[in-house]
Amino acid sequence: MGTAVKQQKKVPELRFSAFNDEWQSAKISAVTSDVTYGLTVRPEYLTEGVPLISAREIKTGEINYDAAPKISLADFNKLSDKAKPRLGDLFLTKTGTVGFSSIVDRDIKAAITQNIAIIRIKDEQKLYGLFLLQQFKTEDFQRKILSKVNQSTIMDLQLGDIKKTVITYPGYTEQQKIADFLGSVDTWLDNLRKQKTTLETYKRSMMQKLFTQQVRFKDDNGKAFPEWISLTLGELGSVKTSSTDKLSIKGETSVKLLNYMDVYRRDHIYLTDSFQEVTATNREISTFTLKLGDVLFTPSSETPTDIGHSAVVMEDLPGVLYSYHLVRFRPKKNVFYPQFAGYAFKSYAFYKEFWRRAQGATRFTLSLESIKDAMVFYPQNLDEQKKIADFLTALDETIKAKAEEIAKVEQWKKGLMQKMFI
């Protein structure tokens, strides 16, 4: 006689103590009255009108009605009733960017593009919209829908596949309890993100004021520092390109290479950073090795206002060279406090020096001479440079700490959701 296998109850690992009923499973089609999408043709955009919501407007998890382009009421009325979002409908992005979700929280006229699916719950007394929204954000649900995506040139999730996707849910009261709890975590995260945004805005404002002298520090005796001066990069140091490429050639010496994207993505360069492994000649090693205080610039871009990104070398980097896609500025001795240079060359005033010198059509570049001729407005006094750098560094550290706090809460919520859903 065979041994009976006990069927495991369908319950989550982590649960509020008042609940013990088994969860149910159903395809989305079984618990919804409609799953559809919006406009399939691009209408004329207006300055005022009905918001047209696309994936871009729901990436944060909330619907950004104000940022959405506007269409006429006539174009809105061409939509079928089921494609006109109602209060409580859920959005799920289905084309291009797949898997972002939000809930309609305003009873206003709005339209959606065809890259968003509207999911309308059949019985709102049985399935709580905010609970379903939280389930859409779980790793399990994201895996399910991504496994159904049509992997062509543009990712596309068919409405039929959305309808077939299985969800799980407990009783209505427990759904509310879960959604309210996770919603409070989301509110916490939103507040942290707003704090970070406020700090970033304040830093940008102070950068603008410091480098246009609307705000100035005084020395340790309370006296004003000397006036700032303007000199060209060519007058302040040497500007040099490189001949080091990304190849590894037999007979040459192994070195590490700092590339374009390393500078584009970073503000400071340290020996502990990761670099590409290549080879170089002895002449290249002696000429292009990076030292403390060097500043690297990106001399090309697809747009003139994305040119001239910089990163400062914060320590000697033996065995690290820069690639031929970059330009190195090496200041004369005691011209710049390294941390100050890291901010000065990212100021709006200095960026404008490069932007107006950029030349090109499909791709914009800065010639070596135009880089040398770029003007730098700066304080000669190194103590003033240090005060500015220390102030901005402290802000950066506060912003970084806030970002780390956000990441910890996001990871904590992710862990909770894995245990609170089936």
C-alpha positions in Angstrom: 0.0 0.0 0.0 1.5 3.3 -1.0 2.3 6.2 1.3 -0.1 9.1 1.0 1.5 12.4 0.1 0.3 15.3 2.2 -0.5 18.3 0.0 1.1 21.5 1.2 -1.2 24.3 2.1 -1.0 27.3 -0.3 0.1 30.0 2.2 3.0 32.5 2.3 6.0 32.1 4.5 5.4 35.4 6.3 1.9 36.3 7.3 -0.1 38.5 9.7 -1.1 36.4 12.8 -4.9 37.0 12.4 -5.0 35.0 9.1 -4.7 31.3 8.4 -7.0 30.6 5.4 -5.4 29.1 2.2 -4.7 31.5 -0.7 -6.4 31.1 -4.0 -5.0 31.0 -7.5 -6.5 32.4 -10.7 -5.6 33.6 -14.1 -5.8 37.4 -14.6 -8.6 36.9 -17.1 -10.7 35.2 -14.4 -10.6 38.1 -12.0 -10.8 41.0 -14.5 -13.5 42.4 -16.7 -11.1 43.9 -19.3 -7.5 43.7 -20.3 -6.8 46.1 -23.1 -4.5 48.9 -24.4 -4.8 52.4 -25.7 -4.1 54.6 -28.7 -2.4 52.8 -31.6 -1.6 55.9 -33.6 0.2 59.0 -32.4 -2.2 61.9 -32.1 -1.4 65.6 -32.4 0.2 66.9 -29.1 -1.2 70.1 -27.6 -0.1 72.4 -24.8 -3.4 71.7 -22.9 -5.7 68.8 -23.1 -6.1 65.2 -21.9 -2.9 63.6 -20.5 -1.6 60.7 -22.7 0.1 58.3 -20.4 3.0 56.1 -21.7 5.5 53.9 -19.9 7.7 57.0 -19.3 5.0 58.4 -17.0 4.7 55.4 -14.7 8.3 54.3 -14.2 8.4 55.5 -10.6 5.3 53.4 -9.7 3.1 56.5 -9.7 1.4 58.1 -12.7 3.0 61.4 -13.6 0.0 63.2 -15.2 1.7 66.6 -15.3 4.7 65.3 -17.3 2.5 63.5 -19.9 1.9 65.0 -23.3 -1.6 66.3 -23.9 -4.1 65.3 -26.7 -7.4 66.8 -27.8 -10.7 65.7 -26.3 -11.8 64.6 -29.8 -8.8 62.1 -30.0 -9.6 60.9 -26.5 -13.3 60.3 -27.4 -12.1 58.0 -30.3 -11.0 55.4 -27.6 -13.4 52.7 -26.7 -14.9 53.0 -23.2 -12.8 50.0 -21.9 -9.6 51.8 -23.1 -10.4 54.9 -21.1 -8.8 54.5 -17.7 -11.0 54.6 -14.7 -10.3 55.1 -11.0 -8.8 51.9 -9.6 -7.6 50.5 -13.0 -4.1 49.0 -13.0 -1.5 49.9 -15.6 1.2 47.4 -16.8 3.7 48.4 -19.4 3.8 45.8 -22.2 5.9 47.1 -25.0 9.5 48.3 -25.1 9.9 48.6 -21.3 8.0 45.7 -19.8 6.7 45.3 -16.2 6.3 48.7 -14.8 3.0 49.1 -13.0 0.8 51.7 -11.3 -2.8 52.3 -10.3 -5.2 55.0 -11.5 -5.6 57.2 -8.3 -7.5 60.1 -9.8 -10.9 60.3 -11.3 -9.9 62.4 -14.3 -9.9 62.0 -18.1 -6.7 60.4 -19.3 -5.6 58.3 -22.3 -2.9 55.7 -22.6 -0.6 54.6 -25.4 -0.6 51.1 -26.8 2.5 50.2 -24.8 0.4 50.1 -21.6 -2.2 47.5 -20.7 -5.2 48.5 -18.7 -6.2 45.8 -16.2 -9.7 46.3 -14.8 -10.7 44.3 -11.8 -14.1 42.5 -12.1 -15.1 42.5 -8.5 -13.5 45.1 -6.3 -15.0 43.6 -3.2 -13.1 40.4 -3.8 -9.8 41.6 -5.2 -8.1 44.8 -3.8 -6.4 46.8 -6.5 -3.5 48.0 -4.3 -2.8 44.4 -3.3 -2.6 43.3 -6.9 -0.3 46.3 -7.7 2.1 45.1 -5.0 2.0 41.6 -6.5 2.8 43.0 -9.9 6.1 44.3 -8.3 7.2 40.9 -6.9 10.1 39.1 -8.5 7.9 36.1 -9.1 5.3 38.0 -11.1 8.1 39.9 -13.1 9.7 36.5 -14.0 6.3 35.2 -15.2 5.6 38.0 -17.6 9.2 38.3 -18.8 9.1 34.6 -19.7 6.2 35.4 -22.0 7.7 38.4 -23.8 8.2 38.2 -27.5 11.9 38.8 -27.9 12.0 40.6 -31.2 13.7 43.9 -31.9 11.3 45.5 -29.4 10.1 43.6 -26.3 6.4 43.0 -26.5 4.0 41.3 -24.0 0.7 40.2 -25.7 -2.6 40.9 -24.0 -3.4 37.2 -24.2 -0.3 36.3 -22.3 -1.2 38.9 -19.6 -4.6 37.3 -19.2 -3.1 33.8 -18.8 -0.7 34.9 -16.1 -1.6 33.3 -12.7 -1.9 35.4 -9.6 -2.5 34.3 -6.0 -4.5 36.1 -3.3 -5.9 35.6 0.2 -9.2 36.9 1.6 -10.0 40.6 1.0 -9.2 41.8 4.5 -5.8 40.2 4.4 -5.2 41.7 1.0 -5.9 45.1 2.5 -3.6 44.5 5.4 -0.7 43.4 3.1 -1.3 46.4 0.7 -1.5 48.9 3.5 1.7 47.6 5.2 3.7 47.6 1.9 2.1 50.9 1.0 3.5 52.4 4.2 7.0 51.1 3.3 6.6 52.7 -0.2 5.7 56.0 1.6 8.8 55.7 3.6 10.8 55.1 0.5 9.2 58.0 -1.3 10.1 60.3 1.6 13.7 59.1 1.5 13.9 59.6 -2.3 12.5 63.2 -1.9 15.1 63.9 0.8 17.8 62.7 -1.6 16.4 64.8 -4.4 16.2 67.9 -2.2 19.9 67.4 -1.2 20.9 67.0 -4.9 19.0 70.1 -5.8 20.6 72.0 -3.0 24.1 70.8 -4.1 23.4 72.0 -7.7 22.3 75.3 -6.4 25.3 75.7 -4.2 27.6 74.7 -7.1 26.1 77.4 -9.2 26.4 80.0 -6.4 30.0 79.0 -5.4 31.4 79.1 -9.0 29.7 82.4 -9.8 30.8 83.9 -6.5 27.2 84.5 -5.3 28.4 82.7 -2.2 32.0 82.9 -0.9 33.8 81.5 2.1 36.1 83.5 4.4 39.5 82.4 5.7 40.0 81.1 9.2 40.4 84.7 10.5 37.1 85.8 9.1 38.8 87.8 6.3 37.9 87.7 2.6 40.0 85.6 0.3 41.7 87.2 -2.7 39.7 87.8 -5.9 39.4 84.9 -8.4 41.1 85.0 -11.8 40.5 83.5 -15.2 43.1 81.6 -17.1 43.0 79.0 -19.9 43.6 75.4 -19.4 46.7 75.7 -21.6 48.1 78.4 -19.2 47.3 76.3 -16.1 48.9 73.1 -17.2 49.5 70.7 -20.1 46.8 69.2 -22.3 47.6 65.9 -24.0 45.9 63.2 -26.0 47.0 59.5 -25.9 47.9 56.8 -28.4 47.1 53.9 -26.1 44.4 51.6 -27.6 42.5 48.6 -26.3 44.7 45.9 -27.8 46.9 43.4 -26.2 50.1 42.8 -28.3 52.7 40.2 -27.7 56.0 41.7 -26.5 54.4 44.8 -24.9 54.0 45.3 -21.2 50.6 44.6 -19.5 48.9 47.7 -18.2 45.5 48.9 -17.1 43.5 51.3 -19.3 41.1 54.1 -18.3 38.4 54.3 -20.9 35.8 56.9 -22.0 33.0 55.4 -20.0 35.1 55.2 -16.9 35.3 59.0 -17.0 31.7 59.5 -18.1 30.4 57.5 -15.2 32.8 58.6 -12.4 33.8 61.8 -10.7 37.0 60.5 -9.1 39.5 57.8 -10.1 41.3 55.5 -7.6 43.7 52.7 -7.9 41.1 50.3 -6.5 38.7 51.0 -9.4 38.4 48.4 -12.1 40.2 49.0 -15.4 40.6 47.2 -18.7 43.7 45.0 -19.1 45.7 45.8 -22.2 49.4 46.2 -23.3 51.5 49.3 -24.0 54.9 50.2 -25.2 57.5 51.6 -22.8 57.1 55.0 -24.4 53.4 54.9 -23.9 53.9 53.9 -20.2 56.3 56.8 -19.6 54.1 59.3 -21.3 50.5 58.3 -20.5 50.6 56.9 -17.0 48.2 58.8 -14.7 49.2 60.8 -11.6 47.5 62.5 -8.6 45.7 65.6 -9.8 45.3 64.6 -13.5 42.0 65.5 -15.0 40.5 63.4 -17.8 38.0 64.9 -20.3 35.6 63.2 -22.8 36.3 65.2 -26.0 33.4 63.8 -28.1 29.7 63.2 -27.9 26.5 62.9 -30.0 25.3 66.2 -28.6 27.3 69.4 -27.8 25.8 69.6 -24.3 27.0 66.0 -23.4 30.6 66.8 -24.1 33.5 67.5 -21.7 32.7 65.1 -18.8 35.5 64.9 -16.4 37.0 62.8 -13.6 40.0 63.6 -11.4 42.7 61.2 -10.4 42.9 61.1 -6.6 46.2 59.2 -6.2 49.2 58.2 -8.3 48.1 55.3 -10.6 51.2 53.3 -11.5 50.5 51.0 -14.5 47.3 52.8 -15.3 47.2 54.7 -18.7 44.4 56.6 -20.4 43.0 55.7 -23.8 43.1 57.6 -27.0 39.4 58.5 -26.6 40.3 60.8 -23.7 42.2 64.0 -23.2 44.4 64.5 -20.1 44.9 67.9 -18.4 47.8 67.9 -16.0 47.9 71.1 -13.8 51.1 72.8 -12.9 52.2 72.3 -9.3 50.0 73.9 -6.6 47.4 75.3 -9.1 44.5 73.1 -8.0 43.6 71.2 -4.9 42.5 67.9 -6.5 39.1 67.6 -4.9 38.4 71.2 -5.9 39.3 70.5 -9.5 36.8 67.6 -9.4 34.0 70.2 -8.8 35.3 73.2 -10.8 35.4 71.2 -14.1 31.8 70.0 -13.5 30.4 73.5 -12.9 27.9 74.9 -15.3 30.2 77.9 -16.0 33.0 75.6 -17.2 30.8 73.2 -19.1 29.6 76.2 -21.2 33.2 76.7 -22.2 33.3 73.3 -23.9 29.7 73.4 -25.2 30.3 76.6 -27.2 33.5 75.2 -28.6 32.1 71.8 -29.7 32.0 71.3 -33.5 30.3 68.7 -35.6 27.1 67.5 -37.2 26.2 63.9 -36.3 28.9 63.7 -33.6 30.5 66.7 -31.8 34.2 66.9 -30.9 36.6 69.2 -29.1 39.9 69.9 -30.7 43.0 69.9 -28.6 43.4 73.6 -29.2 39.8 74.4 -28.2 40.4 72.5 -24.9 43.5 74.4 -24.2 41.7 77.7 -24.9 38.8 76.9 -22.4 38.7 79.5 -19.7 38.7 78.5 -16.0 37.5 81.0 -13.4 39.0 79.9 -10.1 40.5 81.0 -6.7 44.3 81.0 -6.6 44.2 80.5 -2.9 44.4 76.7 -2.2 42.8 77.2 1.3 39.7 78.6 -0.4 39.7 75.8 -2.9 39.9 73.3 0.0 37.0 75.0 1.8 34.8 74.8 -1.3 35.8 71.2 -1.9 35.3 70.1 1.7 31.8 71.7 1.7 30.7 70.0 -1.5 32.3 66.7 -0.5 30.3 66.7 2.7 27.2 67.2 0.7 28.2 64.3 -1.6 28.8 62.1 1.4 25.3 63.0 2.8 23.7 62.2 -0.6 25.6 58.9 -0.8 24.5 58.0 2.7 20.9 58.7 1.8 21.2 56.6 -1.4 22.6 53.7 0.7 19.7 54.1 3.1 17.2 53.9 0.2 19.0 50.8 -1.1 18.8 49.1 2.3 15.1 49.8 2.6 14.4 48.6 -1.0 16.3 45.4 -0.3 14.4 44.9 3.0 11.1 45.4 1.2 12.2 43.0 -1.6 12.9 40.3 1.0 9.6 40.9 2.7 7.7 40.6 -0.6 9.3 37.3 -1.4 8.0 35.9 1.9 4.6 37.7 1.9 3.4 36.4 -1.5 3.2 32.9 -2.9 
